[in-house]
Amino acid sequence: MRNQNRIKIIVAALVLLVTGSNLSGQNQDALSTFTPYSIFGVGDINKPGTAYNKAMGGIGIGIRENRLINILNPASLTERDTLSFLLDFGVNQKNIITESSGAKSAYNTFNMHHIVMSFPLYKKSAFSLGVVPYSSVGYSFEEYETDPNIIYEIDDILYQRYGTGGINKAFVGAAMNLFENFSIGAEGIFYFGTVDRRSDVYFNTDPSYRVINSGMDYVISSLSTKFGIQYFKALDNDLSVTAGATFLLGTKLSGDLTKYAFTTSATGQKDTVYFDKGDNTAMEIPSELGVGFSIRKRDKWLIGVDYTRQDWTNTQFAPTPGISFTPSVSNSYKVGFEYIPNRYDIRYYTKRITYRGGLYYNNTYMKIEDKQINAIGITLGATLPILRLYNGVGISVDMGQRGSLKNNLVRERYIMFNLNFSLQDIWFIKYRYD
């Protein structure tokens, strides 16, 4: 009987369910995100773009903008003043409420989001580089033993499971105008970061039992490439249209994966049970196709739509014991707009503000218990001009929901704030007078 119970305890250390009425946030570490869905795959994939894109539902593939950096399509870099240097720095803040089977938890995070710069190369060509987050891992659960046979023999047992870390994306991009109305661009991408996933068992009553610690540590370093193209055409009455497409090459995430298990006595003595370090992370990012379209009236308004598709069905991830997780096809539908009352108004500041809004609907890459997790949201934002027309403070608010309470799943409701500072300067000016 004792041996059977010990086997149950060890198995339970690896089988902490995400759902359940007695699960709650436990870890007090500062996490970059907090969502039960980050326990799967590469974690919680961050919404791409700066506050400029996120304020419009996340669109940008079919947009050309000469005052701000659009990082969603490298081909858009050529839409710029010939001598201008652009810098964009952003932070974000998330407020997330999760609910499942009557239990609720809330978490707030604040992080640096991105730093991106862009500058000209030669005539109608441009260059960019930056660092942005790709995915984040942050979860923490606890569950007390409920099996009466184990409780009778060992009494109070606590199971904990938590994860931290994430994957970042550093990129270097270049673009050039091809013919009169076409631009092409490409990005070299370097994925890097660390992810720690851990499961622990604590025997709170009997000190003769050792604490059981097990987990997996990932160190990611991998390369990929993204291509972009745009067609743009000026029409009558200051109207213009832009159509764009992007393609991200899939890549297996190289790096190291360390699997371990050890026990800790009441006096702090540790004994290694298992240790294995290999170069197969069992993680990958599949190829992604995106298309977008926009119509603009110069210095007045813009309306655009984006669609992206990423097939995760053939990706291989380390299994999540006790939970049926299946990678699925991810589809994202976005629509957004911007409106400027009067960009050049010298009397009323509010008329120079650019107002934005949007909607999105995402089929995420996560299918749990054969149910795909979907997200829907609304976004609002603005760019507040400062000093000169090309400098500004961008803000956006993303209010949405992911998952549902049906089928014993987890529902998340969130409000995310994004703030970025956009700065512009002119290079290579030869002044007549000093």
SVG drawing of the C-alpha trace seen along z (x, -y; Angstrom):
<svg xmlns="http://www.w3.org/2000/svg" viewBox="-20 -81 50 83">
<polyline fill="none" stroke="black" stroke-width="0.4" points="0.0,0.0 2.8,-2.4 4.6,-1.8 1.5,-2.3 0.8,-5.6 4.4,-6.8 3.9,-6.0 0.7,-8.1 2.6,-11.0 5.4,-11.0 2.9,-10.7 0.8,-13.5 3.8,-15.8 3.7,-15.7 0.0,-15.7 -1.3,-19.0 -4.3,-19.9 -4.7,-23.5 -8.4,-23.4 -10.1,-22.5 -11.8,-24.3 -8.9,-24.0 -6.3,-25.5 -5.1,-29.1 -2.2,-31.4 0.6,-30.6 4.0,-31.8 4.9,-35.3 7.7,-35.7 7.5,-38.6 6.2,-37.0 6.3,-38.6 2.8,-37.2 0.4,-35.1 -1.9,-32.8 -2.6,-29.0 -2.4,-28.7 1.3,-29.5 1.9,-26.0 1.6,-24.6 4.0,-24.7 6.1,-27.8 3.9,-29.6 1.6,-32.6 2.4,-34.2 2.6,-37.9 0.5,-40.0 2.9,-41.5 3.4,-45.1 3.8,-48.3 1.1,-50.5 0.6,-51.9 -0.5,-48.5 -2.2,-47.2 -4.5,-50.3 -5.9,-49.2 -6.7,-45.6 -3.1,-44.6 -3.2,-45.4 -0.1,-46.5 0.8,-44.0 -0.9,-46.3 0.0,-49.7 2.7,-52.2 3.5,-55.0 6.2,-57.6 5.9,-58.9 6.1,-55.7 7.9,-52.3 5.6,-49.5 7.3,-46.3 4.7,-43.9 5.9,-44.0 9.6,-44.7 8.6,-46.0 6.9,-49.0 10.3,-50.4 10.8,-52.3 7.8,-54.6 9.9,-57.3 11.6,-60.7 14.9,-60.0 17.0,-61.4 14.9,-60.5 16.0,-58.4 13.2,-56.8 13.3,-55.3 10.5,-53.5 10.5,-52.4 7.6,-50.8 6.3,-49.2 3.1,-47.4 1.0,-46.6 -1.5,-43.6 -4.4,-43.0 -5.7,-39.4 -8.6,-37.7 -8.8,-33.9 -11.8,-31.8 -12.4,-28.1 -14.9,-25.9 -15.9,-28.8 -12.3,-29.7 -10.9,-33.1 -7.4,-34.6 -6.0,-38.0 -2.6,-39.1 -0.9,-42.3 2.3,-42.6 4.5,-45.5 7.3,-45.0 9.5,-46.6 8.0,-45.6 10.3,-46.6 13.0,-48.9 13.1,-49.4 15.0,-51.8 15.0,-52.5 17.2,-54.6 17.8,-55.1 20.4,-53.2 20.4,-54.5 17.7,-56.5 14.5,-54.3 16.0,-51.6 16.0,-51.4 17.2,-49.4 15.8,-48.5 16.8,-46.6 15.1,-45.9 14.1,-43.5 10.6,-42.4 9.0,-39.6 7.7,-36.6 6.2,-34.4 6.0,-34.4 5.6,-31.7 4.1,-32.6 1.8,-30.3 1.6,-29.0 -0.8,-26.4 -1.2,-24.5 -3.4,-21.5 -3.7,-19.6 -4.0,-15.8 -7.6,-14.6 -7.1,-10.8 -8.3,-9.6 -5.9,-6.6 -2.9,-8.9 -4.2,-11.5 -4.7,-8.8 -1.2,-7.5 0.8,-10.7 -1.6,-13.6 -1.1,-17.0 0.5,-17.0 0.9,-20.0 1.5,-19.8 2.9,-22.9 3.6,-23.6 4.9,-26.9 6.7,-28.2 8.6,-31.4 10.6,-32.9 9.9,-33.4 11.3,-33.7 12.4,-37.0 13.0,-38.0 15.9,-40.2 15.7,-41.2 17.6,-43.1 15.5,-44.1 16.1,-45.8 13.8,-47.0 13.9,-48.6 11.4,-49.9 11.2,-47.7 9.7,-49.4 7.3,-52.3 4.7,-50.8 6.3,-47.8 8.5,-47.4 10.2,-44.2 11.8,-43.5 13.3,-40.8 14.2,-40.3 16.9,-38.1 15.5,-36.8 17.2,-35.5 15.1,-33.8 16.6,-33.6 15.5,-33.2 15.0,-30.8 11.9,-28.9 11.7,-27.1 8.9,-24.7 8.8,-23.1 6.7,-20.6 7.2,-20.1 5.7,-18.0 5.7,-19.1 4.9,-16.9 3.8,-19.5 3.1,-17.1 5.7,-14.4 9.3,-15.8 10.7,-12.4 9.5,-12.6 11.7,-14.5 10.5,-17.3 10.3,-16.1 11.5,-18.6 11.3,-18.0 11.4,-20.2 12.6,-21.2 14.9,-24.2 15.0,-25.4 17.7,-27.7 16.7,-28.9 18.9,-30.2 17.6,-29.9 17.5,-31.7 14.8,-32.3 13.8,-34.7 10.7,-36.7 9.9,-38.2 7.5,-40.9 6.1,-42.6 3.8,-45.6 1.9,-47.1 0.9,-50.8 -1.0,-53.1 -2.0,-56.7 -5.5,-57.6 -7.5,-60.8 -8.6,-63.0 -5.5,-62.2 -6.6,-58.6 -4.2,-55.7 -4.4,-51.9 -1.8,-49.4 -1.8,-45.6 0.8,-43.5 1.9,-40.0 4.4,-38.4 5.9,-35.0 7.8,-33.7 10.0,-30.6 9.3,-27.9 12.2,-26.8 13.0,-24.2 14.1,-26.1 17.7,-24.9 19.3,-25.2 19.5,-23.1 16.9,-21.2 17.7,-20.1 15.4,-17.6 16.0,-16.9 14.5,-15.5 15.9,-15.6 14.8,-15.3 15.4,-17.7 15.5,-16.6 14.3,-18.6 18.0,-19.6 18.4,-20.9 20.4,-17.9 19.7,-17.3 20.0,-14.0 19.8,-13.8 17.3,-11.3 17.5,-12.1 19.5,-14.5 19.7,-14.8 20.9,-17.6 20.4,-17.4 20.3,-19.7 16.7,-18.9 14.4,-21.5 11.3,-19.8 10.0,-23.2 9.5,-24.7 7.8,-27.7 6.0,-26.8 5.8,-29.0 3.3,-31.8 1.5,-33.5 -0.1,-37.0 -2.0,-39.3 -3.3,-42.8 -5.0,-45.7 -5.7,-49.3 -7.1,-52.4 -6.1,-55.9 -7.0,-59.5 -3.8,-61.4 -3.6,-63.2 -7.2,-62.3 -8.2,-58.6 -7.2,-55.0 -9.1,-51.7 -7.4,-48.3 -7.7,-44.5 -5.2,-41.8 -5.4,-38.0 -2.6,-35.6 -2.5,-31.8 0.0,-29.5 -0.3,-25.7 1.0,-24.2 -0.6,-20.7 2.7,-19.0 4.8,-20.7 6.4,-18.6 6.3,-19.7 7.2,-18.0 3.9,-16.5 2.0,-18.1 1.1,-15.1 -2.6,-14.8 -3.9,-17.3 -4.9,-16.6 -3.1,-19.4 -3.0,-19.3 -1.4,-22.0 -3.8,-23.4 -4.1,-25.8 -4.0,-29.4 -6.0,-32.0 -6.2,-35.7 -8.7,-38.2 -8.1,-41.9 -9.7,-45.1 -8.7,-48.7 -8.9,-52.4 -7.4,-55.7 -8.7,-59.3 -7.1,-62.7 -9.3,-65.7 -6.7,-68.2 -3.0,-67.2 -1.8,-70.8 -4.2,-72.7 -2.3,-75.4 -5.1,-76.3 -6.6,-73.1 -4.2,-70.3 -6.9,-67.6 -7.4,-68.0 -3.8,-67.0 -4.2,-63.8 -4.5,-60.6 -7.3,-58.4 -7.4,-54.7 -9.6,-51.6 -10.0,-48.0 -11.4,-44.5 -9.8,-41.1 -10.7,-37.4 -8.1,-34.7 -8.2,-31.0 -5.1,-30.2 -2.7,-27.3 -4.0,-25.6 -6.5,-22.8 -7.3,-21.4 -9.5,-18.4 -10.2,-18.6 -11.6,-22.2 -9.7,-25.0 -9.1,-28.1 -10.3,-31.3 -9.9,-35.0 -11.9,-38.1 -11.2,-41.7 -11.6,-45.4 -8.8,-48.0 -8.6,-51.7 -5.7,-54.1 -4.1,-57.4 -0.8,-59.1 -0.2,-62.3 2.1,-64.6 4.9,-66.3 7.3,-69.0 7.4,-68.2 4.8,-66.4 7.0,-63.2 7.5,-62.8 4.7,-61.4 3.5,-59.3 1.4,-56.3 -1.1,-54.6 -3.4,-51.7 -5.9,-49.7 -6.7,-46.0 -9.9,-44.6 -10.7,-41.0 -11.5,-37.5 -9.8,-34.1 -11.2,-30.7 -14.5,-30.0 -16.1,-28.2 -17.6,-25.5 -16.1,-22.0 -14.2,-22.7 -11.8,-25.1 -10.3,-28.3 -11.7,-31.8 -9.5,-34.8 -10.6,-38.4 -8.0,-41.0 -7.2,-44.7 -3.7,-45.4 -2.2,-48.9 0.6,-49.7 2.7,-52.9 5.4,-53.8 7.6,-56.8 8.3,-57.6 11.2,-59.9 12.4,-61.2 15.5,-63.1 17.0,-64.2 20.5,-62.8 23.1,-64.1 22.0,-67.7 24.7,-70.1 24.1,-73.4 25.1,-76.7 25.9,-78.3 27.3,-77.0"/>
</svg>
